[in-house]
């Protein structure tokens, strides 16, 4: 093996080492992102006539502990109601039209990420700013949340209010329009495992 060949072989080995090292760095960065299919959303409509609630445990979420990015995807037809009539009204084209708009999505960022220590057990107050897409309409939202870190698990709890008219959701007339609140409470709980 001549000197030129030895030099080229060393250059190739060095280039491979740098490439493998950089791959390790990029994989290390992706380790900060965790994905979850363990979560629950409840919405509650309260009126003087009746309270209506629905539950959904089919949500998918991700949390990036480095950037603070939070994404929550919700299949709208997975909400479960107390009775079939409520379910029918909810899914109908006159209300949520879940065939045309099968998912809602929240995409945001923890704005006070420095106040949350994902490496230490504790309870942390977080503010999450982002956009909620619901019924084909996207609006900016700011959501307060509690992030609990315990034994390698992270739980995100939040409660927010959604004004249905902001997302062009409303029954025009009839009984359902009187039974459903104009603003509903939405409670979210997501569990992430590091």
N, C-alpha and C positions, 0 to 999 in steps of 0.2 A: 504494500500500500504506500503510495507516494505522499508527499507532504500536502499536496493540493486535495487529494481524496480524504486524508485525515481531517483537514480543515473543514471541508464540506460536510463530513460526517458529524463533526462536532457542532457545526452550525445547525444541522438538521436536528440533532438531539437537543440543543439549546432551544430551538424554535418550538419543538414538541413540548419541552418542559414548561416554557412560557405559556403555550396554548392550554395545556392541562391545568396549570396554575390559575389561569384566568377563568377557565371553566369552573374550577373549584370556587372561585370568588363569586361568580354569577350564581351558582347553585346555593352558596351560602346566603346570598341576598334573598333568594326565593324562599329560604327557610323562615323568613320573617312573616310570610303570608300564610295564613291558616284558613282552611275552608271548612264549613260546617253544614250539615243537613239536620242538625238538632236545634230546633227552634219552635217557637209558638207565637202566633199573633192572634189577639182577640180584638174585635171591634164591638163597641157598645153604643147603641142608639137609645137615648132616654127621652121619652115624651110623657105627657100626662095621661095618655091613652095606654101605652105599654112600653116596656123595655125590650129591645131586641138585641141579642148578641150572637156572634158567630165566631168559630174557632178554626184556625188553620195551622197544621203541623207539618206541612209539606214545603216549607220555605228553604231556600239555599242562600248561604251567606259567605262572605269572605272578609277577613280583617288583615290588614298589613300593619304589623306592629312597628315598622320602621317609618312608613310614610303617614300612617293614621287613616289610610283609605278604608272605607267600609262600603260594601255592596250587599244589598238584600234583594233577592228576587222571589216574587210571590205568585204562584199559580192561582188565579182568581177563582177557578171552579172548585178548588179544594177547600173552600170555606164550608163549614158544617153548621147548620141551623137546627133549632129545636123541632121544626116541623117542615114538611115538604112544601107547603104553600109559600112560606118565607123563602125557601131555597129557590123556588120557581120565580118569584118576583125579583129576587136579587140577580139571578142570571139572565133575566129577560132583556130584550133590546130596549125596553122602556126605562131600564135602570142601569145596571152595570154592563150589559151586553158582553158577557164573558166569552162568547164565541168570537166576536170581532176584536176584543181586547183581552186576550187570555192571561196576560201577566201584568203585574205592577212591579215597579223597580225603584229602589232608592239607591242613589250613588252619592256618597259624601266623604268628608274628611273630618277627623277629630281635630278641632282647631286648637285645643289646649293640650296637645300630645305630651308636652313636657311635664304635665301634672299627673300623668299615668305611668306607673312603673310596672311593666308586664313581667318583670323578673322577681317581684316581691309581692307576697300575699298582702292583700288589703282591698279596701273599697275606695274607688276614685270617681269623682264627679267629672263628667266629660261633656263638652259641647260639640255637636256634630252638625256641620253645615253641608248642604248638598242640594240635590234635586230629586223630587218625587215625581215619577211618571205613573199616572193612574187614568184609566178610561181615555187613553190617547192624549192626555194633557200633561205637560211637564211644568212644574212650578218649583221655585226655590223654597227650601224649608230650613229651619234651624231647630234642632232637636236636642233636648237635654237628656243625658243618659247616665246611668251608674254602671261602671265597669268594676266587676269583682274578680280578683285574682286569688285562686286558692288551689294549692297542690298541683300546679301545672295546668289547671283549667281556668278559662276566662269566660265570664258570663256578662253579657250586655243586656241591661234592662232599660227600657224607655217607655214613656207615655207621651203621646202627642194628640192634638186635636186636628181633625180634617173637616173643613167646610166643604160640603158636597158640591155646592154650586161653583166653587173654584175649579172643579174638575168636570164641569158640565154634566153632573149627575143629579137627576131629579125626576120624580114622577110628576107629570104635568097636572093630573087631576085624579080624583077617586080616593078610595080608602087608603091605599099605601102611602100617598103623599102626606096624610095626616098622622100616620103611625110612625113615620121615620123622622128623626131629628135632623135639623139642617146642618148641625155640626156633630160629629161623632168622635168618641174617644177610641184611640188605637193604642193598645198595650203590646209591646214586643219584648220577648225574652229569647236570647240566642246563646247557645253554649258552644264554646270553642275548646278544642283540646290541642295543646302545644305538642 
